[in-house]
Each structure stands twice: as structure tokens, then as C-alpha cells.
Amino acid sequence: MFENIIKNIQKKSLKERFLLVMGILLFLAYLVLGLIFIFWKSFPIAMLPKYRMAFGVVLIVYSFIRLFRVYNANNE
């Protein structure tokens, strides 16, 4: 399975590989940002905890949507 993924990545152009790496980095950035919103108790932005939690969950869901789109683009 991993061999097929590596072969597929190696067949891509430099631009496509760069966009793949950027997509993965943005997935990680949104995921970490969502986790920061949820778990950082003394957050510098004044928000009610329920809104902070909701925004964190929205960011995490959006990060997985981005990961799904990167995965689908990688299979083509």
C-alpha cells in the first residue's frame, strides 16, 4: 500500500508534489489551531468557553475536509 503511494508521489511533477506538501501542512496547521482553541484555558482572546470549543471543533472538521480533498487529489 505504501509502495503504491510512494510510486504515485514520485510520478508527480514538482509543482504537484509541492501542492501535496502544502496541503498536508495546512491540514496540520488547522488541526493544531483547533486543538489550541479547545484545550488552551487562558486563551488571550476573550471568548466564552462554549464558543471557543465550537470554533475549535469547526477548525478540526475543516482540517479533515482539507485532508480528504488532498487525498482525493493525490489519487488522480
C-alpha positions, -999 to +999 in steps of 0.1 A: +000+000+000+027+025+010+048+014-020+019+025-043+016+058-026+053+065-029+053+055-066+023+077-072+041+107-055+073+101-075+053+102-107+040+137-099+057+168-111+075+191-088+045+215-087+021+187-078+044+174-050+048+209-036+010+213-035+007+180-018+032+190+009+014+224+013-019+206+016-006+183+044+010+213+062-023+232+061-041+202+074-017+200+103-019+238+109-058+238+111-057+207+133-033+222+157-051+255+157-084+238+165-068+218+194-053+251+207-087+267+207-102+237+226-075+230+252-058+263+260-076+275+291-061+310+294-067+319+257-057+355+250-089+362+230-119+368+252-144+341+242-170+321+261-158+285+266-187+271+246-179+293+216-142+286+219-150+249+219-173+252+190-148+271+169-121+246+177-144+217+166-152+236+133-115+241+126-108+204+132-136+193+110-124+217+083-089+203+086-102+168+079-122+181+049-089+195+036-071+162+042-099+144+023-095+167-006-057+164-007-061+126-006-086+126-035-063+149-055-034+127-048-052+096-062-059+113-096 
